Amino acid sequence: MKIMLDAGHGYSTPGKRSPDGMREYEFTRSVANHARSLLNNYRDVTVYFAHSDQEDVPLQERTNKANSLKVDAYVSIHANAFGSGGWTSAKGIETFVYLTRPRGSNQLAQKIQRNLIVSTGLEDRGVKTADFHVLRETNMDAVLIEAGFMTNREEIKLLRSDAYRKAVAEAIVKALADQYNLNRKPLKPSQPVKPAPTPTRTSPSLKGFYKVQAGAFKNRKNADELAESLQKDGYSPYVYKQDGFYKVQAGAFKDKENAEELAEKLRRDKLNPFIYFE
């Protein structure tokens, strides 16, 4: 399975920035990096980047590369904008496919859009059609995501947040795994399957722990539902609010190895956890 991730625009692209100066590429490249890391956990998946941190890659060059590599899916990641340069009330997430709504592309777009709305709680602007170059000139399933408005005062805060960027990446990867029946890599023989160690419950402000986050949501209800599901499965989660998100922490450990064991157990339960130290 070959997947190409396309971080929209580049550092030098004129005009693609928020009214207070955030360049769109700062967001899109971060999401692409997070998504690649998550996809590396799946078997027989090769991830390519259409973009580059060294130069702004022209659209024709991006689609030519995808076609020559014969990738199976092309995911173009963007942040939206509206108006003539100032703040506006436009908000929400939308995903685009080509005008003819190719079956595979449309199915993937529907899954990505649904996962993004569930994960972020932002307004659902739906799956739409457009004659964008990356949708028209590619020979594979291709979608273009607009993951929030840089011209909205509230959504720019999210677009700057690493937690939001990870949530967007997780939603994309979950949809790709579902659409193409991707299978996670098995544990190495030297890593026996065993019950995860009992986590330490910590305050979000308590420092010096490897923390395992099972999910982050804009909507409190979604976070509570995940926590309830984890609790039924024998975990000891709790929900707290940070950086505008309701986060579900599954455990915290002094030893990184223990955090990795819990994260692997969550992955076997079809979740996409990540570990961070603070």
C-alpha positions in Angstrom: 0.0 0.0 0.0 1.5 3.3 -1.1 0.2 6.5 0.4 1.2 10.1 -0.5 0.7 12.8 2.0 0.7 16.4 0.5 1.2 19.2 3.0 -0.4 22.1 1.1 1.7 25.0 -0.1 5.1 25.8 1.4 7.1 28.3 3.6 7.5 30.7 0.7 4.0 30.6 -0.7 2.7 34.2 -0.7 -0.6 34.9 1.0 -1.2 31.6 2.6 -1.2 32.7 6.2 -3.6 33.8 9.0 -4.2 37.5 9.7 -1.8 37.3 12.6 0.9 35.6 10.6 0.8 31.8 10.8 1.7 30.3 7.5 -0.5 27.5 6.3 2.5 25.2 5.7 3.4 25.3 9.4 0.1 23.5 10.1 0.0 21.2 7.1 3.6 19.9 7.4 3.1 19.1 11.1 -0.1 17.1 10.4 1.7 15.2 7.6 4.6 14.4 9.9 2.2 13.1 12.6 0.3 11.1 10.1 3.4 9.5 8.7 4.5 8.4 12.2 1.1 6.8 12.8 1.1 5.0 9.4 4.5 3.6 10.2 2.7 1.3 12.7 0.9 -0.5 9.9 2.2 -3.4 7.8 3.1 -3.1 4.1 2.5 0.6 4.0 4.9 3.0 2.4 4.5 6.7 2.9 5.7 9.4 0.5 5.6 13.2 0.8 4.6 15.4 -2.1 6.0 18.5 -0.4 9.5 19.5 0.8 10.9 21.7 3.6 13.6 22.9 1.3 11.4 24.5 -1.5 7.8 25.1 -2.6 7.0 22.2 -4.8 4.8 23.0 -7.8 1.5 21.2 -8.1 2.4 19.6 -11.4 5.5 18.2 -9.8 3.5 16.8 -6.9 1.0 15.0 -9.0 3.6 13.7 -11.5 5.5 12.2 -8.6 2.4 10.5 -7.2 1.5 9.1 -10.7 5.0 7.9 -11.4 5.2 6.1 -8.0 1.8 4.6 -8.6 0.6 5.4 -5.2 -2.8 4.0 -4.0 -4.0 7.1 -2.2 -3.2 10.8 -2.3 -4.2 13.0 0.7 -3.7 16.7 0.4 -3.8 18.6 3.7 -4.8 22.3 4.0 -6.2 25.0 6.3 -9.0 27.1 4.9 -9.3 30.9 4.6 -12.1 33.3 3.8 -12.3 37.0 3.0 -9.8 39.6 2.0 -7.2 39.2 4.7 -9.0 39.9 8.0 -10.8 37.8 10.6 -14.1 36.3 9.5 -16.9 34.1 11.0 -16.4 31.3 8.4 -15.7 28.1 10.3 -15.6 24.3 10.1 -14.1 21.4 8.2 -14.7 20.2 4.7 -13.2 17.5 2.4 -13.1 17.6 -1.4 -13.1 15.1 -4.2 -13.0 15.5 -7.9 -16.2 16.7 -9.8 -17.1 13.2 -10.9 -17.0 11.9 -7.3 -14.8 8.8 -8.1 -16.1 6.0 -5.9 -12.9 5.2 -4.0 -12.1 8.9 -3.5 -15.6 9.6 -2.3 -15.6 6.7 0.2 -12.3 7.8 1.6 -13.4 11.4 1.8 -16.6 10.5 3.7 -14.6 8.5 6.2 -12.0 11.2 6.7 -14.7 13.9 7.1 -16.7 11.8 9.6 -13.6 11.1 11.7 -12.4 14.7 11.7 -15.8 15.9 12.9 -16.0 13.3 15.7 -12.4 14.0 16.8 -12.5 17.8 16.7 -16.2 18.7 17.3 -15.9 21.5 14.7 -18.7 22.4 12.3 -19.3 19.8 9.5 -19.2 21.5 6.1 -19.5 18.2 4.4 -17.8 16.4 1.5 -17.8 18.6 -1.7 -16.5 18.5 -5.2 -13.9 20.7 -6.9 -11.7 20.9 -9.9 -8.5 21.2 -7.9 -5.3 20.2 -9.7 -4.3 17.5 -7.2 -7.8 15.9 -7.6 -8.0 16.2 -11.4 -4.4 15.2 -12.3 -3.9 12.1 -10.1 -4.6 8.6 -11.1 -5.5 7.2 -7.7 -7.9 7.8 -4.9 -7.4 11.5 -4.1 -8.9 13.8 -1.5 -8.2 17.4 -0.3 -8.9 18.3 3.3 -9.6 21.8 4.7 -9.1 21.3 8.4 -10.4 24.6 9.8 -10.2 28.3 9.0 -7.0 30.3 9.5 -9.2 33.4 9.3 -11.4 32.4 12.3 -10.1 33.7 15.6 -11.1 30.5 17.5 -10.0 28.0 14.9 -6.5 29.6 14.4 -5.9 28.8 18.1 -6.6 25.1 17.3 -4.5 25.1 14.1 -1.6 26.3 16.1 -2.1 23.6 18.8 0.0 20.4 18.5 -2.9 18.5 20.1 -5.2 19.6 17.3 -2.7 18.7 14.7 -2.3 15.2 16.2 -6.1 14.9 16.3 -6.3 15.7 12.6 -3.6 13.3 11.8 -5.2 10.5 13.8 -8.5 11.0 12.1 -6.9 10.8 8.7 -5.0 7.7 9.5 -8.0 6.0 11.1 -10.0 6.6 7.9 -7.1 5.3 5.7 -6.8 2.1 7.8 -10.6 1.6 7.6 -10.8 2.3 3.8 -7.9 0.0 2.9 -8.1 -2.6 5.7 -4.6 -1.8 6.9 -3.2 -4.1 9.6 -1.0 -3.1 12.4 2.5 -4.5 12.6 2.7 -7.4 15.0 4.8 -7.3 18.2 8.3 -8.4 17.9 9.0 -11.9 19.2 11.1 -10.4 22.0 8.1 -8.4 23.2 5.7 -10.9 24.9 2.1 -9.9 25.2 1.4 -9.2 28.8 -1.1 -7.1 30.8 -0.2 -3.5 30.9 1.2 -2.2 34.2 -1.0 -0.3 36.5 -0.8 3.4 35.5 -0.3 6.2 38.0 -3.1 8.7 38.0 -1.6 12.2 37.7 -2.8 15.7 37.5 -2.3 17.3 34.0 0.0 19.7 35.8 2.2 17.1 37.5 5.6 16.9 35.8 8.1 14.2 35.2 5.9 11.4 33.8 5.5 9.6 30.5 1.8 10.1 29.8 -0.4 8.0 27.5 -3.1 10.0 25.7 -5.9 7.9 24.2 -7.8 10.7 22.5 -8.3 14.5 22.4 -11.7 16.0 21.4 -13.2 19.5 21.0 -16.5 18.0 22.3 -16.7 16.9 26.0 -19.3 14.2 25.2 -16.9 12.4 22.8 -14.2 12.4 25.4 -16.5 11.1 28.1 -17.7 8.3 25.8 -14.1 7.2 25.1 -13.3 7.3 28.8 -16.4 5.2 29.6 -15.5 2.7 27.0 -11.9 2.4 28.3 -13.2 2.0 31.8 -15.4 -0.9 30.7 -12.3 -2.5 29.2 -10.4 -2.4 32.4 -8.5 0.9 32.0 -8.4 3.8 34.5 -8.9 6.9 32.3 -9.8 10.4 33.2 -10.7 13.4 31.2 -9.3 16.9 31.6 -9.4 20.1 29.5 -6.2 21.6 28.1 -5.4 23.8 25.1 -9.1 23.9 24.2 -9.4 20.1 24.0 -10.9 17.5 26.3 -8.1 15.0 26.6 -8.5 11.4 27.7 -5.4 10.2 29.6 -5.1 6.4 30.0 -2.1 6.4 32.2 1.1 8.0 33.3 4.4 6.3 34.3 7.9 7.1 35.6 9.3 4.5 33.2 8.9 5.0 29.4 8.8 1.2 28.9 5.6 1.0 30.9 4.0 3.8 28.9 5.0 2.0 25.7 3.4 -1.2 26.9 0.1 0.5 27.7 0.2 2.4 24.3 0.7 -0.9 22.5 -2.2 -2.5 24.4 -4.4 0.5 23.3 -3.3 0.0 19.7 -4.4 -3.6 19.8 -7.8 -2.3 20.9 -7.9 -0.2 17.7 -7.0 3.1 19.2 -4.2 5.6 18.2 -2.6 6.7 21.4 0.6 8.7 21.7 3.1 9.2 24.5 4.4 12.5 25.7 6.7 13.5 28.6 6.2 16.4 30.9 
